[in-house]
Amino acid sequence: MPLDEEVKENKGIQERKKERKKERKKEREAYMSSRGRKKAAMQRMLQQLRTATNSSAMNKASIIVDATKYIEELKQKVEGINSELGTVGSSSSTSQDELPMVTVETLERGFLINVFSERNCPGMLVAILEAFEELGLDVLDARVSCEDNFQLEAVGGEGQDQESIDAQVVKQAVLQAINNMN
């Protein structure tokens, strides 16, 4: 019966070959469909690029060249606008524009004071702290950064024997102290 065993073994081998062949066919089909999806996606993107750049080119390389030219034109327009804004901005800059941003929020017992300025001026912190002292505010907590710009976040509490102060009064006092510093 060794012949029967050989026949069975050959049939098993042939079946495994058929199975592998089917698997490879499925893999090829999957690859081709994946490739087709990628190609379709590429065509959609190229069409969007053609539309955005008003290109009439049909092949990939020409569309990309047109897009590159379009980007360069946009860069030149941006540079032109920035240079116009730069000259307008420098001619219309006033001392009001240079004032720092000051916000004052009323807390349960005191104020949260935020001061931000694009430029850091020597003595600004001292001027603000002197304004607090004149108002009778005690600094309970503060964070200050004076590296490239000036930033202050402070919690000021009213003294025990002090009359109630309005947030607007605190803001005006801080702004006045900064103005007097200049």
Stockholm file with secondary structure:
# STOCKHOLM 1.0

chainA/1-182         MPLDEEVKENKGIQERKKERKKERKKEREAYMSSRGRKKAAMQRMLQQLRTATNSSAMNKASIIVDATKYIEELKQKVEGINSELGTVGSSSSTSQDELPMVTVETLERGFLINVFSERNCPGMLVAILEAFEELGLDVLDARVSCEDNFQLEAVGGEGQDQESIDAQVVKQAVLQAINNMN
#=GR chainA/1-182 SS CHHHHHHHHHHHHHHHHHHHHHHHHHHHHHHHHHHHHHHHHHHHHHHHHHHHHTCCCCSHHHHHHHHHHHHHHHHHHHHHHHHHHHHHHHHSCCHHHHSCEEEEEEETTEEEEEEEESSCCTTHHHHHHHHHHHHTEEEEEEEEECSSSEEEEEEEEECTTCCCCCHHHHHHHHHHHHHHHC
#=GC SS_cons         CHHHHHHHHHHHHHHHHHHHHHHHHHHHHHHHHHHHHHHHHHHHHHHHHHHHHTCCCCSHHHHHHHHHHHHHHHHHHHHHHHHHHHHHHHHSCCHHHHSCEEEEEEETTEEEEEEEESSCCTTHHHHHHHHHHHHTEEEEEEEEECSSSEEEEEEEEECTTCCCCCHHHHHHHHHHHHHHHC
//
